[in-house]
Amino acid sequence: MNSDDIKLVCVIGAGTMGSQIALQCALAGYAVNLTDALAPALERGTASNQALVKQRVGKGRITQEAGDATLARLHAVGDVAEAARSADIVIEAAFEDLAVKRDLFTTLDAACRPDAILTSNSSTIVISKIVEGTLRDASRAANFHFFHPATVMKLVEVGKGPATSDATA
């Protein structure tokens, strides 16, 4: 899969980083499913993105039309498996807890299409530790680390694991 094949992005974790990653993807023209296990976090992430878009429109960085289109591409989805089911790429941005990340990747392995790229925004846990024993095909997994604040920093670090394919990276 190449970047032109990506139509739907799923971001798991609606905290500061996850919601900003989702917004950046929507600003780039991608449809985005933002999800979080905690409904209040998903509500806060959605409200934060609405405020950031309003701020950009107010400062003249984007037009009202572009802001409205961006928000129309952002979808809050309460169920992780449902949010990820049709995604071309999943970006996990949950807090830095290996057990939580491993549980999420086990869920993703069952829920996602076999060709979906599965990534983690983790800057401290390598992808090989996250996916060990959780994925049937670890070649489709990589670290995909956005720098904070994701809405300002135009930089993503891609980290391959031992099994990550060149096509994934």
WOTAKA-V739949 format. One record per pair of residues at least 12 apart in sequence whose C-alpha atoms are under 6 Angstrom apart, sorted by sequence separation. I is the first residue (numbers start at 1). J is the second residue. D is the distance in Angstrom with one decimal. If there is no record, write none. Layout:
i=I j=J d=D
i=I j=J d=D
This chain:
i=145 j=157 d=4.9
i=144 j=157 d=5.8
i=53 j=67 d=5.8
i=144 j=158 d=4.7
i=127 j=142 d=5.7
i=143 j=158 d=5.6
i=127 j=143 d=5.6
i=143 j=159 d=4.7
i=142 j=159 d=5.8
i=142 j=160 d=5.1
i=10 j=32 d=5.6
i=13 j=35 d=5.9
i=14 j=36 d=5.6
i=119 j=141 d=5.4
i=121 j=143 d=6.0
i=7 j=30 d=5.8
i=8 j=31 d=4.9
i=9 j=32 d=4.8
i=10 j=33 d=4.7
i=11 j=34 d=4.9
i=12 j=35 d=5.0
i=13 j=36 d=4.7
i=117 j=140 d=5.1
i=118 j=141 d=4.7
i=119 j=142 d=4.9
i=120 j=143 d=4.8
i=121 j=144 d=5.0
i=141 j=164 d=5.8
i=8 j=32 d=5.7
i=10 j=34 d=5.9
i=12 j=36 d=5.8
i=119 j=143 d=5.3
i=120 j=144 d=5.5
i=121 j=145 d=4.3
i=139 j=163 d=4.9
i=140 j=164 d=5.9
i=119 j=144 d=5.7
i=138 j=163 d=5.7
i=139 j=164 d=4.0
i=19 j=45 d=5.2
i=85 j=111 d=5.2
i=109 j=135 d=5.5
i=139 j=165 d=4.8
i=14 j=41 d=5.8
i=85 j=112 d=4.6
i=89 j=116 d=5.4
i=14 j=42 d=5.2
i=84 j=112 d=6.0
i=88 j=116 d=4.8
i=89 j=117 d=4.6
i=90 j=118 d=4.9
i=91 j=119 d=4.9
i=92 j=120 d=4.6
i=93 j=121 d=5.2
i=102 j=130 d=5.2
i=106 j=134 d=4.8
i=140 j=168 d=5.5
i=89 j=118 d=5.9
i=90 j=119 d=5.9
i=91 j=120 d=5.5
i=92 j=121 d=5.9
i=81 j=111 d=5.4
i=14 j=45 d=5.0
i=128 j=161 d=5.3
i=127 j=161 d=5.8
i=32 j=73 d=6.0
i=34 j=75 d=6.0
i=35 j=76 d=5.9
i=31 j=73 d=4.6
i=32 j=74 d=5.0
i=33 j=75 d=4.8
i=34 j=76 d=5.0
i=35 j=77 d=5.1
i=27 j=70 d=5.5
i=32 j=75 d=6.0
i=33 j=76 d=5.9
i=35 j=78 d=5.7
i=26 j=70 d=5.4
i=35 j=80 d=5.9
i=26 j=73 d=5.8
i=33 j=83 d=5.6
i=10 j=84 d=5.6
i=18 j=93 d=5.2
i=10 j=87 d=5.8
i=9 j=87 d=5.4
i=8 j=87 d=4.9
i=11 j=90 d=5.9
i=8 j=88 d=5.5
i=9 j=89 d=5.2
i=10 j=90 d=4.6
i=11 j=91 d=4.8
i=12 j=92 d=4.7
i=13 j=93 d=5.0
i=9 j=90 d=5.9
i=11 j=92 d=5.8
i=12 j=93 d=5.5
i=13 j=94 d=4.8
i=6 j=88 d=5.5
i=24 j=151 d=6.0
i=21 j=150 d=5.9
i=20 j=150 d=5.5
i=20 j=151 d=5.7
